[in-house]
Amino acid sequence: MKKLILIIGLLFLLTGCKVSLKDDYKVEITNNKSCNNEIKEYYSTNDQKIYTVCINKIILKDDKHKISLSKYLKQNDVNLNNTMHELIDKIVGETSIVDGSATIYLDGGTTKYTNNGYSIITCNTSDGNKDIYIATDKLQMKDNSVSGFCGNN
């Protein structure tokens, strides 16, 4: 019996525990109070990266689980694009080109969503950049362009 418990414990440690959040999970963001628009790499896959600007932590939370966004994304069965669409809805809420809370750039389809104190930039450049930036709404954009983001300078 002790060997069985030891084996189960080792399997649990080696495979980890996958967290499945309920659809109504909440997103808690801790802002960096002394921000200077420094871009920090937060998460990376083979072909896509998430960066944060002026943000220290992103936590996903439901009534049973609390997990950082980066740990949640590291789970094998989590789709980054689907998760980001959910996060855009949960963080910035409804956005529109008409009211100015969404901006689409002419670089292939990069979009900036701004609402509720946060901005999310989803890159979609003609050279294939699909990176994502999550920032406070104090994000400094130059000349209303994505200068310095999405591989543009």
N, C-alpha and C positions, 0 to 999 in steps of 0.2 A: 504494500500500500504506500509506503514511504517513497519507493522508487517511482510509482505512478504519479504521485504529487510532485516529485522533483522533475520528472519529465514534462509534465504539464506546465509547471512553472518556467522551465527552460524554454519551452516552445512559446509561451506567452512573451518572455523577454526577447527572444530572437525575432519573432514575427511582429511584435507590437500589438497595439490595440487600435483598431480602426474606429473612428468616431463618426457616427451618422447623426447629423443634426436634423431636427424637425424643420419643416418649411418656414415656420414663423420665428426662426432664430434671429437674434439681435446682433448688431455689430457695435462693439465698443472701441473707440479710437482714442489713444492718448497722444495729444499734440506735444511737439517740442516747443517749449515756451521761448527759448532763445534761438530762433530759427533765422538762418541767413540764406534760405533757398538752396541749401546744399542737397544734391541728389545722392541718395544712398540706395545701393542694390539691396533689395529685400528678399527676393526669391528668384530662382533661375531654373529653367528647363533647358533642353538642348537647343531650342530655337526661339525661346521667349523669356523675357525677364520682367519682373515687377520691381519698380523703384518707388521709394517714398521720398517725399519732400515735406519737411517740417512735421513729421509724424514719428513717434517712438514705438507705439504698439498698435496692432490691430487684432482684436480678440473677437471670436465668434462664440455666441453663447445661447443655449436654450435652457430649459428647466432641468436638464440632466447633465449637460456637458459644457465645458468651457475650454476652448482650444485656440491657440494662435493661428492666424490665417496661414502662415508659412508651414506649420505642422500639418494643418488640415490639407493643404495642397500637396504635401509629400505623400499622402495616402495614394496607393496605386489606382484606386477606382475613381478619383476625383478629376473631373475635366476642368482645366483652367479656364477655358472660354465660357463655359456654362456658369461656373462659379463667379466669374467677373461680371457677367450680365446680372446675376442675382445681387452681387455687391453694389453695382451701380444703382439698382432699384432701391436697395436698403440704405445706402449711404447718401446719395444725392437725391433720390426719389424721382418723381416725374420731371422730365426736362423737355424743353421745346426750343427749336430754332427761332420761333416767333417771339418768345419772351427773352431770348438771349441766354438762356441757361444751358443751351447746347450750341456748339460751334463746330462746323465741319470744315476742314482745311483742304486745299487743292493739291495735296501731295499724294493722293491716292485714296484718301478717305479717312485720315486721322480725325478723331472726334474728341472734343473737350466738353465734359459735362460738369457744370458748376451749380450747386444748390446746397442749402442746409449747412453752409460753412466749409464745404469740401469741394475739391475739383478732382476729376479722374480723366486722364488723357489715355485714350486707346489708340495706339499708333497703327496705321495701316498705310505705309508709304509704298511708293511705286518700286522701291528697291527691296521690299519684303519685310521691313521692320514691323513687328507685331507687339512690341513692348508696351507695358502699361505703367502709368505713373499715377500714384495716389498721393494727394497733397491737400493742404488746407486751402481755402479760397484766397489766401494771400499769395498764392503762387504768382510769381512775376513772369508774365509773357511779354516778349519784346515785339513791338509793332503789330500787336494782335496776330502774331504768327506762332508757330511751334519752335521758334528759334531756341536751340539748346536742348530740345527734346526730340525724341524719335529719330535720333541720328542727324538732325539738322543743326547747323551752327549759325 
